[in-house]
Amino acid sequence: MNQNLINHLIGIVGETNILHSGAEKERFTHIWKTDIPLEAIAVVFPTSTQEVSEIMKYCHSTQQEVIIHGGLTNLIGGTETQASQLVIALDKMNSIEEIDEQSRTITAQAGAILENLIDAAQEKQLLLPMSFGAKGSAQIGGVVSTNAGGLRVFRYGMTRQMVLGVEAVLPNGTIISSLKKIIKDNSGYDLKQLFIGSEGTLGIITKVILRLSEAPTSRSSAIVGIENYEQVIGLLKFLEKNLAGMLSGFELMWQSTYKAMTSENSHLIPPLSQEYPYYVFVESLGTKPAEDYSRLEDLIGQALETELIQDAVMAQSERELHSIWQIREDVSVLAAQANFDQHFDISIPIPLIGKMVDDAVLALEKLPFVSCVFPFGHVADGNIHFIIGKKENNAAIIKSINDVIYQPLKAVGGSVSAEHGIGLHKKEYLSFCRSEAEIELMKTLKNTFDPLHILNPRKILSIE
Ligand SMILES: Cc1cc2nc3c(=O)[nH]c(=O)nc-3n(C[C@H](O)[C@H](O)[C@H](O)COP(=O)(O)OP(=O)(O)OC[C@H]3O[C@@H](n4cnc5c(N)ncnc54)[C@H](O)[C@@H]3O)c2cc1C
């Protein structure tokens, strides 16, 4: 059976685009880009949409389960694979086909690395405003299929807001091509939306067209120390109002996290003393460097005078700007020190964040196996992350921590996933933020697109 499959796949992609024996897996471990032990019948590397379609037609006819691999940077078990499953890896479909400067679009195959797209746009003075820690490995197909967020969602939106066109292959091999560069299109259902954020459960994305923006030419930043959460919201409103559309970053870090990031053992120097309960990283993007800097400086000065904030430092050079943002961008180093394997990226209505995080921290600190709690997040989007250190680890411990973080979300209309998705790890908690009727409709969609459940089966939803 497997030999038939492999022979068939070789017929479609050729000998050199498939790994199927143990020995080859050893030789090609670098391609997995992960240290998770991975079993699979084979890994196939199609080079065109047509090949993806042929593979899926065969898998459909033999009811072969398939797992799609992009850059493998997801944090939710989305690419976990079983020995009986086939992996389709998009690595070799990585070309950037076009940058259209007049339409301000970029067209790329799904396996293109996000950072390469950002750089290609930048060369034309255009901006692809997706920015997050994994951009050097994440593939655009993975980014679109997880509807990734990141540091500039507040100004530019989630990935969904940047996608103009998608080409995808359905589980039965049908190619659905919605590759248009137009912004407005109300001609019936917007089918591409179904492939964005559905984590590869409805189809394999093979090509995308993304909307670009004019690249800003000025970046001004400040770090601010604040005494209470009401002032954090006050500062957000004040800056939004007075910076017009230029405010592009408003990241919040709780004191425990700031202290850990700038401790004596860290290579990062604290730009502000460690005495404040909250630290906000502010960024504005514009087109007039000197004017934009003065504008932000003036507003921060006003906020200090009116005691909306307690302390602040403006980044006066590119180097200072980099070292301020490094405190926020490198926060994952804390995870490495914390026996950490649970990723939290919850959404909470903005006004409730302060109290809910305080309550969660108190509850977590009472758990004997919790060693540290580091909250931080994209507060302007209502999206908070936690790094929670553990002295020991087992399924019961994981569950009690999940319960502390996820249980309160039901009552306030929050979400268990602001950006990373559900995958396998958060499936149990989907009902905390989606109604029964919504989950039933999701299952109906899955059954319509993939009645045999061969594509990324059992991800997001539990259906057999
Ligand atoms: C250090 C770090 C920082 C991160 N920061 C953020 C952040 O700020 N915001 C954020 O949103 N995420 C973040 N992530 C998560 C991750 O980077 C994103 O989810 C990313 O979009 C996944 O892309 P990928 O190519 O690695 O996909 P993979 O991990 O390979 O796959 C993710 C899911 O998409 C499916 N998939 C992959 N390619 C395709 C395709 N072509 N068609 C259909 N389905 C496909 C997979 O089967 C899987 O279910 C971070 C991750 C790391 C490691």
The ligand as a MOL file (V3000), in Angstrom:
LIG
                    3D

  0  0  0     0  0            999 V3000
M  V30 BEGIN CTAB
M  V30 COUNTS 53 58 0 0 0
M  V30 BEGIN ATOM
M  V30 1 C 9.5420 32.8790 17.8890 0
M  V30 2 C 8.1380 32.8340 17.3520 0
M  V30 3 C 7.3730 33.9950 17.3720 0
M  V30 4 C 6.0670 33.9750 16.8690 0
M  V30 5 N 5.3340 35.1190 16.9080 0
M  V30 6 C 4.0850 35.1080 16.4120 0
M  V30 7 C 3.3070 36.3140 16.4280 0
M  V30 8 O 3.7270 37.3510 16.9380 0
M  V30 9 N 2.0800 36.2750 15.8870 0
M  V30 10 C 1.5710 35.1200 15.3310 0
M  V30 11 O 0.4390 35.1460 14.8340 0
M  V30 12 N 2.2650 33.9760 15.3100 0
M  V30 13 C 3.5140 33.9400 15.8310 0
M  V30 14 N 4.2250 32.7680 15.8320 0
M  V30 15 C 3.6100 31.5530 15.2920 0
M  V30 16 C 3.9810 31.2030 13.8390 0
M  V30 17 O 5.1440 31.8330 13.4490 0
M  V30 18 C 2.8620 31.4820 12.8810 0
M  V30 19 O 1.7640 30.6890 13.1950 0
M  V30 20 C 3.2470 31.2490 11.3980 0
M  V30 21 O 2.2970 31.9620 10.6760 0
M  V30 22 C 3.2550 29.8110 10.9200 0
M  V30 23 O 3.8580 29.7290 9.6200 0
M  V30 24 P 4.6530 28.4220 9.1640 0
M  V30 25 O 5.0030 28.5530 7.7340 0
M  V30 26 O 5.7550 28.1420 10.0930 0
M  V30 27 O 3.5080 27.3260 9.2890 0
M  V30 28 P 3.6020 25.8750 9.9150 0
M  V30 29 O 3.9950 25.9580 11.3320 0
M  V30 30 O 4.3880 24.9890 9.0510 0
M  V30 31 O 2.0610 25.4700 9.8040 0
M  V30 32 C 1.0630 26.1260 10.5270 0
M  V30 33 C -0.3010 25.5420 10.1410 0
M  V30 34 O -0.6070 25.9260 8.8110 0
M  V30 35 C -0.7040 24.7710 7.9620 0
M  V30 36 N -0.0600 25.1380 6.7060 0
M  V30 37 C 1.2350 25.4420 6.4830 0
M  V30 38 N 1.4260 25.7800 5.2030 0
M  V30 39 C 0.2160 25.6920 4.6030 0
M  V30 40 C -0.2580 25.9100 3.2810 0
M  V30 41 N 0.5520 26.2730 2.2970 0
M  V30 42 N -1.5750 25.7240 3.0260 0
M  V30 43 C -2.4280 25.3450 4.0020 0
M  V30 44 N -2.0300 25.1110 5.2580 0
M  V30 45 C -0.7250 25.2890 5.5600 0
M  V30 46 C -0.0320 23.6550 8.7170 0
M  V30 47 O -0.5560 22.3860 8.3710 0
M  V30 48 C -0.3340 24.0250 10.1470 0
M  V30 49 O -1.6270 23.6160 10.5060 0
M  V30 50 C 5.5260 32.7630 16.3450 0
M  V30 51 C 6.3070 31.6070 16.3300 0
M  V30 52 C 7.5960 31.6250 16.8360 0
M  V30 53 C 8.3890 30.3560 16.7930 0
M  V30 END ATOM
M  V30 BEGIN BOND
M  V30 1 1 1 2
M  V30 2 1 2 3
M  V30 3 2 2 52
M  V30 4 2 3 4
M  V30 5 1 4 5
M  V30 6 1 4 50
M  V30 7 2 5 6
M  V30 8 1 6 7
M  V30 9 1 6 13
M  V30 10 2 7 8
M  V30 11 1 7 9
M  V30 12 1 9 10
M  V30 13 2 10 11
M  V30 14 1 10 12
M  V30 15 2 12 13
M  V30 16 1 13 14
M  V30 17 1 14 15
M  V30 18 1 14 50
M  V30 19 1 15 16
M  V30 20 1 16 17
M  V30 21 1 16 18
M  V30 22 1 18 19
M  V30 23 1 18 20
M  V30 24 1 20 21
M  V30 25 1 20 22
M  V30 26 1 22 23
M  V30 27 1 23 24
M  V30 28 2 24 25
M  V30 29 1 24 26
M  V30 30 1 24 27
M  V30 31 1 27 28
M  V30 32 2 28 29
M  V30 33 1 28 30
M  V30 34 1 28 31
M  V30 35 1 31 32
M  V30 36 1 32 33
M  V30 37 1 33 34
M  V30 38 1 33 48
M  V30 39 1 34 35
M  V30 40 1 35 36
M  V30 41 1 35 46
M  V30 42 1 36 37
M  V30 43 1 36 45
M  V30 44 2 37 38
M  V30 45 1 38 39
M  V30 46 1 39 40
M  V30 47 2 39 45
M  V30 48 1 40 41
M  V30 49 2 40 42
M  V30 50 1 42 43
M  V30 51 2 43 44
M  V30 52 1 44 45
M  V30 53 1 46 47
M  V30 54 1 46 48
M  V30 55 1 48 49
M  V30 56 2 50 51
M  V30 57 1 51 52
M  V30 58 1 52 53
M  V30 END BOND
M  V30 END CTAB
M  END
